[in-house]
Amino acid sequence: MTKTTSKFTDADLAEFKEIITAKIAHAQEDLDLLKRAFKNDSDNRTEDTSPTFKTFEAGSETMSKEANVQLAIRQEKFIRDLNNALLRIKNGTYGICRVTGKLIQKERLKLVPHATLSIEAKKSQK
């Protein structure tokens, strides 16, 4: 692994921190919404309709809950990755590719602020 001597400026890091903090807030809102949807046992039931329809509804509801659980798991991982990026900013390792040791492109980090791999390293993984 090649060591790098270059790092982002304090101004760049402040900008990344702002981007990450905003993404965490938005992701947390989405996660809360998913959790509420999962826990919601609204009264949209079909107790007074045919047994066949109830079976379809139960199957659909189960699939929907499973999909929400998967989305929530992904969202929790995303939030964890973003929090880890904040830790890297704090400890001075943010933006350094964990494979090449080189600085990750600023444009990439603006789009994927929790990235730990440069495009070069990401492509070599395929």
C-alpha positions as CSV (number, residue, x, y, z in Angstrom):
1,M,0.0,0.0,0.0
2,T,1.4,3.4,-1.0
3,K,1.3,6.0,1.7
4,T,0.1,9.5,0.9
5,T,1.3,12.7,2.2
6,S,-1.6,14.8,0.9
7,K,-4.8,15.4,2.8
8,F,-7.9,17.6,2.3
9,T,-7.8,21.1,3.7
10,D,-9.8,22.0,6.8
11,A,-12.2,23.9,4.6
12,D,-12.7,20.8,2.5
13,L,-13.2,18.6,5.6
14,A,-15.7,21.1,7.0
15,E,-17.7,20.9,3.7
16,F,-17.6,17.1,3.7
17,K,-18.7,17.1,7.4
18,E,-21.7,19.3,6.4
19,I,-22.6,17.0,3.5
20,I,-22.4,13.9,5.7
21,T,-24.3,15.5,8.6
22,A,-27.2,16.5,6.2
23,K,-27.2,13.0,4.7
24,I,-27.3,11.4,8.2
25,A,-30.3,13.6,9.1
26,H,-32.1,12.7,5.9
27,A,-31.3,9.0,6.2
28,Q,-32.5,8.9,9.8
29,E,-35.8,10.5,8.8
30,D,-36.2,7.8,6.1
31,L,-35.3,5.1,8.6
32,D,-37.8,6.4,11.1
33,L,-40.5,6.4,8.4
34,L,-39.6,2.8,7.5
35,K,-39.8,1.7,11.2
36,R,-43.2,3.4,11.6
37,A,-44.5,1.7,8.5
38,F,-43.2,-1.6,9.8
39,K,-44.8,-1.2,13.2
40,N,-48.0,0.3,11.8
41,D,-51.0,-2.1,12.3
42,S,-53.5,0.2,10.7
43,D,-57.2,-0.7,10.4
44,N,-57.1,-1.4,6.7
45,R,-58.0,-5.0,7.2
46,T,-60.5,-7.1,5.4
47,E,-62.2,-9.0,8.3
48,D,-65.6,-8.7,6.6
49,T,-64.5,-9.9,3.1
50,S,-63.9,-13.3,1.6
51,P,-61.3,-15.7,3.2
52,T,-59.5,-15.8,-0.2
53,F,-58.9,-12.1,-0.3
54,K,-57.7,-12.2,3.4
55,T,-55.1,-14.8,2.4
56,F,-53.8,-12.6,-0.5
57,E,-53.8,-9.6,1.8
58,A,-51.8,-11.5,4.5
59,G,-49.2,-12.6,1.9
60,S,-48.9,-9.2,0.5
61,E,-48.6,-7.7,3.9
62,T,-45.8,-10.2,4.9
63,M,-43.9,-9.4,1.7
64,S,-44.3,-5.7,2.3
65,K,-43.0,-6.0,5.9
66,E,-40.0,-8.1,4.7
67,A,-39.2,-5.5,2.1
68,N,-39.4,-2.7,4.7
69,V,-37.1,-4.7,7.1
70,Q,-34.6,-5.1,4.3
71,L,-34.8,-1.4,3.5
72,A,-34.4,-0.5,7.2
73,I,-31.3,-2.8,7.5
74,R,-29.7,-1.1,4.4
75,Q,-30.6,2.3,5.8
76,E,-29.0,1.5,9.2
77,K,-25.8,0.4,7.4
78,F,-25.8,3.6,5.4
79,I,-26.1,5.7,8.6
80,R,-23.3,3.6,10.2
81,D,-21.1,4.2,7.2
82,L,-21.8,7.9,7.3
83,N,-21.0,8.0,11.0
84,N,-17.8,6.2,10.3
85,A,-16.9,8.8,7.7
86,L,-17.3,11.5,10.4
87,L,-14.9,9.5,12.6
88,R,-12.4,9.5,9.8
89,I,-12.7,13.2,9.5
90,K,-12.1,13.5,13.2
91,N,-9.0,11.2,13.2
92,G,-7.5,12.6,10.0
93,T,-7.9,9.7,7.7
94,Y,-11.0,10.9,5.7
95,G,-10.7,10.7,2.0
96,I,-7.7,8.4,1.9
97,C,-8.2,5.2,-0.1
98,R,-7.8,2.2,2.2
99,V,-6.3,0.2,-0.7
100,T,-4.0,2.6,-2.6
101,G,-3.4,5.1,0.2
102,K,-4.0,7.9,-2.2
103,L,-6.5,10.7,-1.9
104,I,-10.0,9.9,-3.2
105,Q,-11.3,12.4,-5.7
106,K,-13.2,15.2,-4.2
107,E,-16.1,14.8,-6.7
108,R,-16.5,11.2,-5.7
109,L,-16.6,12.1,-2.0
110,K,-19.2,14.7,-2.7
111,L,-21.4,12.1,-4.3
112,V,-20.5,9.2,-2.0
113,P,-19.1,10.8,1.2
114,H,-18.7,7.5,3.0
115,A,-16.5,6.1,0.3
116,T,-13.3,4.4,1.5
117,L,-12.0,3.4,-1.9
118,S,-10.8,5.4,-4.9
119,I,-12.3,4.7,-8.3
120,E,-9.1,3.0,-9.2
121,A,-9.3,0.6,-6.2
122,K,-13.0,0.0,-6.8
123,K,-12.4,-1.0,-10.4
124,S,-9.6,-3.4,-9.5
125,Q,-12.0,-5.2,-7.2
126,K,-14.2,-6.4,-10.0
